[in-house]
Amino acid sequence: MLCTACAAPVRPDLFPVVSRAQEELSIAVLASSEAAEPEEKPPPTSEQIFPATLGQARFAVSRADEDALSVDGVDCVYWLRARGVDFEVVTDFTPERPRRARASCTIEQPVRLSGQIGGVTYDVDDMLMSCSLARGMVELSSRLEDYGIVSVDIGTPYSCRTIRGRRTLSQHAHGTALDVASFTDSEGRVYDLEEHWERRTDSPVTKEGRLWRALVSELFEGGVFNIILTPDYDADHENWLHLDLTPGQSFMR
């Protein structure tokens, strides 16, 4: 006897029948899920992470990054790279020991900079120094650019020697000191320390004297260098501005 109320059997080789309403609903759900997927972004380029020049780095590194990169313990080499500094890490440094010295000359994280930092050229044969001094020179260069300075005459940062008349090593023996003799601005004006430093006054009258005083104050008050010795200190510094990073010290004269 035929059962008219029973459902027709479904053959296994046939797809079940789907209504048009069910089909439209499935399409809408699928489209919604695809739209919700986040857009995949390409990874940052090396140029975005490490800008090619110091000038570009100033705009590429945010204030938050500046603060994060400046904390104690940050990798100094990364700090330099993030600012586009042209340098190389020195891996073959050999410690020396001056005659009658109490210890050997060593450099913590030795690096060698090119003669150009940002828009400032340094007139010196060798730029071997500690990475910490390299950071100080980046800060120095930034301030010099603000004054329109384009070139600087300096002594060799690293020199394995003692402090004159003593057995104690100079900060130069650790690549953490810099001696500056003169600056030249973009108009060719020379700011010679021996000629233009106005002794024992906080109110220089010449343009050159004011620049020297202003720069020294900025470097010391900004904590860029711990020790700053000017011609006011003694006769040995009448023609060289001495800047160094003696740990735990703070002195300017």
Number of C-alpha atoms within 10 A of each C-alpha: 3 5 7 7 6 7 7 8 6 10 8 7 6 7 8 9 7 8 8 9 8 9 10 10 10 11 10 10 10 10 10 10 9 9 9 8 8 7 7 6 6 6 6 8 9 9 14 13 15 21 21 17 18 23 15 16 21 16 11 17 17 11 11 8 11 14 9 12 18 13 9 8 7 11 13 18 19 12 18 20 18 24 26 22 24 17 20 13 14 14 9 7 12 8 13 13 16 15 11 10 16 13 16 16 23 19 23 12 17 23 22 17 19 15 18 16 26 20 16 22 18 21 15 14 11 15 21 25 27 25 25 19 24 26 19 21 17 19 16 18 24 19 15 21 16 8 13 15 23 21 24 22 17 20 20 19 27 24 18 20 21 22 13 10 6 11 15 15 20 21 24 25 26 25 30 26 26 24 20 19 18 20 24 19 17 12 9 11 11 17 21 19 22 16 13 19 24 20 14 11 11 11 12 18 10 11 10 19 21 17 17 21 17 13 15 20 14 14 19 17 13 11 13 19 28 19 20 22 20 24 20 16 15 10 10 12 17 18 19 22 22 20 26 23 23 16 9 6 10 14 11 17 12
